[in-house]
Amino acid sequence: MILVNTDYITGKELEMLGVVCGSTIQTKNIGRDITQSFKTLVGGELKAYNDMMNSARALATKRMVAEAEALGADAIVNIRYASSAIMQGAAEVIAYGTAVKFI
């Protein structure tokens, strides 16, 4: 499966199959949440949250690819990511794009 954030793939003619997406909502446990809140007092990277968001993006991408594979897609073009806070310490990540077949 080819994944790109452009609306074309050089040298390929594309048949659009439709929009596909994958999403997840992730949270850290209360212990991690407390230790990360202390970090805001001194500054610096919130590594536990950074790891959480990287994991969430990977899972959302995997779910998007599974949806595209179910349509018989060869690739997903114009991929985008969005995130939003659901509650304190929890975030939703969504990956979406257009599933395409090579013609």
N, C-alpha and C positions, 0 to 999 in steps of 0.2 A: 504494500500500500504506500503510495507516494503522498506525502503531506506537504502542502505549500501554502504560503500566505499571499500568493499572487492569484490573479484570476485566469491564469493560463499556465501551461507547461510547454516549454520550448520544444518544437518539433512534433507536437501531438495535437490531433483534432479531438475535441471533447464533446461528448453527449452529456448534457446535464440530467442527473437523476433526481435531484432534489436536495433540500436542506437536511443536514444531519447534525445532531448535537449529543453531547454527553455532559453530565453534571454530577456534582457531589457536594455534600455539606460536611465539613470537617471541623473538629474541635479538639482542643488539648485537654488533658485531665486537669483537675483542680490544683494538683501539686505543681505542675508545669506552669499553670496560669499564675499562681502566686509568685513563683521564682521569676517569671518574666516581668511581672509588675514591679518587682524590686529593681530590675534592670532599667526601668524608665527613670528611676531616681538618679542614676549615674550616667546614663546614655550608652549608646552602642547598639550593635546589631542584636535583634531578638531572634537568635538562632532557632529556637524551638518553633516559633511562628513561621520563620522562613522555610524550615523543613516541612512544616505542615502544609504550606501553600505549594511547595514543589511537589509534594505527594498528591495533593488535590488536583493540580494541573495534569499530572501524569495519569491519574485515574479518570479524570474527565476526558482526556484525549483517548484513552483506551476504550471507553464507552462510546465515544463518537465513532471511532474506527470500527467497532463491532456493528454499529448501526449501518455504516456505509457498506461493510462486507455483506450484511444481510440483503442489501439492495443489489449486490453484484458489482460494486464500484471497483475501479482500478486505482482511484486516487480521490483525494479531497483537496479542493482548491479554496482560496480565499478564507483560510482558517483565521478565526478570531477567538480571543479569550476575554471573559468578563468575570468580575468577582464583586461580591457585596457582603457586607456584614449582616449576619442573621441575628446574632445576639452577642453579648460580651464573650470574646474568645472563640467564636464560631463564624466560619465564612463559607459562602457558597461560591464555587467556581464552575463556570460553564464554558465549554469549548464548542464552537459551531463552525460550519463551513458548508460547501456545496459538494455533494458526492457526484463524481463524474465517471464515465466509461470511455475508454479510448475507441475511436472509430477509424 
